[in-house]
Structure formats: structure tokens, C-alpha cells
């Protein structure tokens, strides 16, 4: 039995776009396009020691919580919470 491809005469539905960040200003170029004026120069750059600190904290969290390909939500956020708390403790100790 042969089949025919369905050809719609209607226009395709518009596709969803990712929303623009609320903390930046935007300028509408046309009805469909919106461009954010947030430039790399205006964004805050991360400190040089951040990558080293992140690697150290991730290694500690991996040692405590283990390394798994798939984690439960509680395991993931427990690991993340440990890393964030340790980072902020480190920042407070430096002041």
C-alpha cells in the first residue's frame, strides 16, 4: 500500500525562543528579533584563582559523595551545596 506525504497549506507554527535575561537591557530590531546589549566588556570576569578553587572543591566533593554517571536529585544538590558552602567559607576566611 502506498502512502502520500501530508502537505499543509497553513503556515508553520512559530517556534519558541529562549527568553532574554531580565538583568540586561534589550533593543528591538524588528518585530521578531531582539538583541541584548549586554556585552562581554560589561560582564564581571571571574578571578584567576577561581578555576583552581573549583577544581579543588570538586575533587573534595567527588571524594565525599563519589563519582557517578547518574545521580539522584538529592545526591546532585548535596554535592553542589557542599561545594558552594565550602567556596563561601573560603571567601569569608580571606577577608
C-alpha positions in Angstrom: 0.0 0.0 0.0 1.4 3.4 -1.0 1.2 6.4 1.3 1.2 10.1 0.4 3.0 12.7 2.3 0.8 15.2 4.0 1.2 18.8 2.7 -0.2 21.5 4.8 -1.4 24.7 3.2 -1.1 26.5 6.6 1.9 28.5 7.7 4.1 26.6 10.2 3.7 27.5 13.8 6.3 29.9 15.3 8.9 28.2 17.3 9.7 29.2 20.9 12.8 31.3 21.6 14.8 31.5 24.7 13.8 34.5 26.8 16.1 37.5 27.1 17.8 37.8 30.5 15.9 40.2 32.8 19.0 41.9 34.1 20.1 43.2 30.8 18.7 45.9 28.6 17.3 45.0 25.2 16.7 46.7 21.9 14.1 45.5 19.5 15.5 45.5 15.9 12.3 44.3 14.3 9.1 42.6 15.3 10.8 39.2 15.5 14.4 40.0 16.6 15.6 41.2 20.0 19.2 41.8 20.7 20.6 42.1 24.2 23.0 45.0 24.8 24.9 43.0 27.5 28.5 43.0 26.2 31.4 40.9 27.4 33.2 44.1 28.5 30.3 44.9 30.9 30.1 41.5 32.4 32.1 40.7 35.5 35.1 38.5 34.9 35.9 35.7 37.2 39.1 35.8 39.3 42.1 33.8 38.1 42.2 31.6 41.2 38.5 30.6 40.7 39.3 27.7 38.4 41.9 26.3 40.8 39.5 26.6 43.8 36.7 25.0 41.8 38.9 22.0 40.8 39.9 21.6 44.5 36.4 21.7 45.8 35.1 19.4 43.0 37.8 16.9 43.9 36.8 17.1 47.6 33.1 16.7 46.8 33.9 13.7 44.5 35.9 12.1 47.3 33.0 12.6 49.8 30.0 11.9 47.5 31.6 9.6 44.9 31.7 9.9 41.2 28.7 8.6 39.4 27.4 8.9 35.8 23.9 9.3 37.1 22.9 10.8 40.5 19.7 11.3 42.2 18.5 14.9 42.7 19.4 14.8 46.4 22.9 13.5 45.6 23.5 16.2 43.0 22.3 19.1 45.1 24.1 17.7 48.2 27.4 17.7 46.2 26.6 21.2 44.8 25.6 22.5 48.3 28.9 21.2 49.7 30.9 23.0 47.0 29.1 26.3 47.4 29.3 26.3 51.2 33.0 25.5 51.1 33.6 28.2 48.5 31.8 30.9 50.6 33.6 29.7 53.7 36.9 30.2 51.8 35.8 33.7 50.6 34.9 34.7 54.2 38.2 33.5 55.6 40.1 35.6 53.1 38.5 38.9 54.2 
